[in-house]
């Protein structure tokens, strides 16, 4: 599966093997449990992030992973998004520092 990442004008595809989505379910559940406690999303505290907000949070980790050339983390975070939103096609990110402005595109 492929998740496209758009950072401003730049496009990158993250190829996520189906096996990662299936094998990392415990890790994804751990991420969800952590986010169930609430999350600081840029300047706003979100008590109970919904699925879009969870994808925005994870996308911020993708952005950091790409900046640090950490393909493994980027792929794992993309796999989380695809596991929670199977029809996800792309995430539109920006470098302005506000993850609440990230946009999830579905097929």
C-alpha positions as CSV (number, residue, x, y, z in Angstrom):
1,X,0.0,0.0,0.0
2,X,1.2,3.5,-0.7
3,X,0.5,6.7,1.3
4,X,1.5,9.9,-0.4
5,X,3.0,12.6,1.8
6,X,2.8,16.2,0.5
7,X,5.0,18.7,2.4
8,X,4.1,22.0,1.0
9,X,5.1,21.6,-2.7
10,X,7.1,18.4,-2.2
11,X,5.6,14.9,-2.8
12,X,6.9,11.7,-1.4
13,X,5.4,8.2,-1.5
14,X,5.8,5.8,1.4
15,X,5.4,2.2,0.4
16,X,3.9,0.2,3.3
17,X,4.0,-3.5,3.0
18,X,0.7,-5.2,4.1
19,X,2.8,-7.3,6.5
20,X,3.8,-4.3,8.5
21,X,0.1,-3.3,9.0
22,X,-0.8,-6.7,10.2
23,X,2.3,-7.3,12.4
24,X,2.3,-4.0,14.1
25,X,-1.2,-4.1,15.5
26,X,0.0,-4.3,19.1
27,X,2.1,-1.2,18.6
28,X,-0.7,0.7,16.9
29,X,-3.0,-0.2,19.9
30,X,-0.3,1.1,22.2
31,X,-0.2,4.4,20.2
32,X,-4.0,4.6,20.5
33,X,-3.9,3.9,24.2
34,X,-1.3,6.7,24.6
35,X,-3.5,9.1,22.6
36,X,-6.6,8.1,24.7
37,X,-5.0,10.1,27.5
38,X,-5.2,13.3,25.5
39,X,-2.6,15.0,23.4
40,X,-1.1,18.5,22.9
41,X,-1.7,19.3,19.3
42,X,0.4,22.4,18.5
43,X,-1.2,25.0,20.9
44,X,-4.3,23.1,21.7
45,X,-4.8,20.3,24.3
46,X,-7.2,17.7,22.8
47,X,-8.9,15.6,25.5
48,X,-9.9,12.7,23.3
49,X,-8.4,12.9,19.7
50,X,-10.7,11.6,17.0
51,X,-9.4,9.5,14.1
52,X,-8.5,12.5,12.0
53,X,-6.6,14.1,14.9
54,X,-4.8,10.8,15.6
55,X,-3.7,10.7,11.9
56,X,-2.5,14.4,12.3
57,X,-0.5,13.4,15.4
58,X,1.1,10.5,13.7
59,X,1.7,12.5,10.5
60,X,3.7,15.0,12.6
61,X,5.9,12.0,13.5
62,X,6.2,11.2,9.8
63,X,7.4,14.7,9.2
64,X,10.0,14.4,11.9
65,X,11.1,11.0,10.5
66,X,11.4,12.3,7.0
67,X,13.5,15.3,8.2
68,X,15.8,12.9,10.1
69,X,15.9,10.4,7.1
70,X,14.4,7.7,9.4
71,X,12.5,5.6,6.8
72,X,11.6,2.9,9.3
73,X,9.7,5.2,11.6
74,X,8.1,7.0,8.6
75,X,6.9,3.7,7.2
76,X,5.6,2.5,10.6
77,X,3.6,5.8,11.1
78,X,2.2,5.6,7.6
79,X,1.2,2.0,8.4
80,X,-0.7,3.3,11.4
81,X,-2.7,5.7,9.2
82,X,-3.5,3.0,6.7
83,X,-4.5,0.6,9.4
84,X,-7.0,3.1,10.9
85,X,-8.2,4.7,7.6
86,X,-7.9,1.9,5.0
87,X,-9.0,4.3,2.2
88,X,-6.3,6.9,3.1
89,X,-4.6,8.1,0.0
90,X,-2.4,11.1,1.1
91,X,-1.5,13.4,3.9
92,X,-0.9,17.0,3.2
93,X,1.5,18.5,5.7
94,X,3.2,21.9,6.1
95,X,6.2,23.3,7.7
96,X,4.4,26.0,9.6
97,X,4.4,23.9,12.8
98,X,0.6,23.5,13.2
99,X,-0.3,19.8,13.0
100,X,-4.0,20.7,13.2
101,X,-3.8,22.1,9.7
102,X,-2.7,18.7,8.2
103,X,-5.2,17.3,5.8
104,X,-6.0,13.6,5.2
105,X,-7.1,12.7,1.7
106,X,-9.0,9.6,1.1
107,X,-9.9,7.7,-2.1
